[in-house]
């Protein structure tokens, strides 16, 4: 009985981690249209602000994913790769300020 509950718990953590990571990846993808956009007086500052908001949400969901899947080496590697991509995107998005 205990072994079954442990397996169910592992499955639940795995499904939760996968769902959180999918949301984090989707938030990162939503910020990609703002990459490389030049800031001019006629450009929309909401584009950059929205991209920064999506990047912050992506970081929060990535942190939640890392907290749920802290023992799995594959999940750690995936979170590290996502974090590197997020830093690259963050440096390419113009500042809204």
C-alpha positions as CSV (number, residue, x, y, z in Angstrom):
1,X,0.0,0.0,0.0
2,X,2.8,2.5,0.9
3,X,4.7,1.7,-2.3
4,X,1.6,2.4,-4.4
5,X,1.1,5.7,-2.7
6,X,4.8,6.6,-3.3
7,X,4.4,5.8,-7.0
8,X,1.2,7.8,-7.2
9,X,3.1,10.7,-5.5
10,X,5.9,10.5,-8.0
11,X,3.5,10.4,-10.9
12,X,1.7,13.4,-9.5
13,X,4.9,15.3,-9.1
14,X,6.0,14.4,-12.6
15,X,2.8,15.6,-14.1
16,X,2.8,18.8,-12.1
17,X,6.4,19.5,-13.1
18,X,5.6,18.8,-16.7
19,X,2.7,21.2,-16.6
20,X,4.6,23.9,-14.9
21,X,7.5,23.6,-17.4
22,X,5.0,23.8,-20.3
23,X,3.7,27.1,-18.9
24,X,7.2,28.4,-18.3
25,X,8.1,27.5,-21.9
26,X,4.9,29.1,-23.2
27,X,5.7,32.3,-21.3
28,X,9.2,32.4,-22.8
29,X,7.7,31.9,-26.3
30,X,5.4,34.8,-25.7
31,X,8.3,37.1,-25.1
32,X,10.1,36.2,-28.4
33,X,8.3,38.6,-30.7
34,X,10.0,41.5,-28.8
35,X,13.5,40.2,-29.3
36,X,15.6,42.6,-31.5
37,X,12.9,45.2,-31.7
38,X,14.4,48.7,-31.8
39,X,13.0,51.3,-29.5
40,X,12.1,54.4,-31.3
41,X,9.8,57.3,-30.3
42,X,7.0,55.8,-32.4
43,X,7.4,52.2,-31.1
44,X,4.9,50.8,-28.6
45,X,6.5,50.6,-25.1
46,X,3.8,48.0,-24.2
47,X,5.6,45.4,-26.3
48,X,8.7,45.5,-24.3
49,X,6.8,45.8,-21.0
50,X,4.7,42.7,-22.0
51,X,7.9,40.8,-22.9
52,X,9.4,41.6,-19.5
53,X,6.2,40.5,-17.7
54,X,6.2,37.2,-19.7
55,X,9.9,36.7,-18.8
56,X,9.2,37.3,-15.1
57,X,6.3,34.8,-15.2
58,X,8.5,32.3,-17.0
59,X,11.1,32.7,-14.3
60,X,8.5,32.1,-11.6
61,X,7.1,29.0,-13.2
62,X,10.6,27.7,-13.8
63,X,11.4,28.2,-10.1
64,X,8.2,26.3,-9.3
65,X,9.2,23.5,-11.7
66,X,12.7,23.3,-10.1
67,X,11.1,23.1,-6.6
68,X,8.8,20.3,-7.6
69,X,11.4,18.3,-9.4
70,X,14.4,18.9,-7.3
71,X,15.7,15.3,-7.3
72,X,15.5,14.6,-11.0
73,X,18.8,15.2,-12.9
74,X,17.0,15.5,-16.3
75,X,14.7,18.1,-15.0
76,X,17.6,20.1,-13.5
77,X,19.4,20.0,-16.9
78,X,16.2,21.1,-18.7
79,X,15.6,24.0,-16.2
80,X,19.2,25.1,-16.5
81,X,18.9,25.1,-20.3
82,X,15.7,27.1,-20.0
83,X,17.3,29.5,-17.7
84,X,20.2,30.1,-20.1
85,X,17.7,30.7,-22.9
86,X,15.7,33.1,-20.7
87,X,18.9,35.1,-19.9
88,X,19.7,35.3,-23.6
89,X,16.2,36.5,-24.5
90,X,16.2,38.9,-21.5
91,X,19.3,40.7,-22.9
92,X,17.8,41.0,-26.4
93,X,14.5,42.6,-25.4
94,X,14.6,46.4,-25.2
95,X,14.0,47.9,-21.9
96,X,10.6,49.5,-21.3
97,X,12.0,52.1,-19.0
